[in-house]
Amino acid sequence: MTTYLASDGSQPGDSAKAARTILTALDAPNPPLRLVLGGDAVDSILERPHAVETEVRQWEPASRDTAHKSD
């Protein structure tokens, strides 16, 4: 237990701020389906669509070629 106490306050995220953000999201008229907390998490998720699009575009001709030929 002392290991946790020694690192308290040195972690990148602030749990009190995270809790407030969660409560704000829950009270919002249109709460998010996914609530991402932390700058590193936001950066990681925002990079993902670009990687997916690049891969899909690379394989797009082969993927589209799997459709039935129209008569």
N, C-alpha and C positions, 0 to 999 in steps of 0.2 A: 504493500500500500504506500510506503514511503516513496517509491519510485514515481508514482503518479503525482504525489504532492511536490516532489522536487521539480517536475516539469510543468507544473501548473503555471499558466500565464505565458509560457514560451511557445505554445503551439500556434500555428498560423491562424487558426480560426478562433473567433470569440463566441463561446457558447451562448452567452447572454444575448448578443446581437442576433445569432442564428435563431434563438427562441422567439425574439421579437419579430423577426422577419417571417417566421412560420405563422405566428399569430396574426400578423398583418395579412398574410396571404389567405389564411382561413376566413378572415372577416371581409375579404374583398368581394365585391359583387360578382366578379368573374375570376375565381381563384385558378391558379395555374394547375394544369394536369401534372406537370413536373416542376418542382421547385428546386432549382440548382443553387447550392450554397457554397460560396468560396470562389475567388477569382480563378484559381487553378482549375476547378471543375467547369466553370463557365468557358474558359479558354479551350479546354479539352473537347467539350461538347460542340462548340462553335466550329472547331476544325473538322469534325467528323463529316458534316454534309459535303464538304469540298472533296474529301477523300472518296466518299461514296460516289459522288457525281463523276469523278475522274475514272473510277473503275467501271461504272455503268457505261459511260461514253466509249471507253476502250472496247468493251464487249458488245456495244449496241448492235452492230451489224449482225453478229452471230446470234444474239438474242432475238432480234426481229426475224431472222431467217427461220425460226422454228414455227412460225405461223403456217396454217394451211394456205395453199395457193388458191386464190379466188378463181372461179370458173369464168 
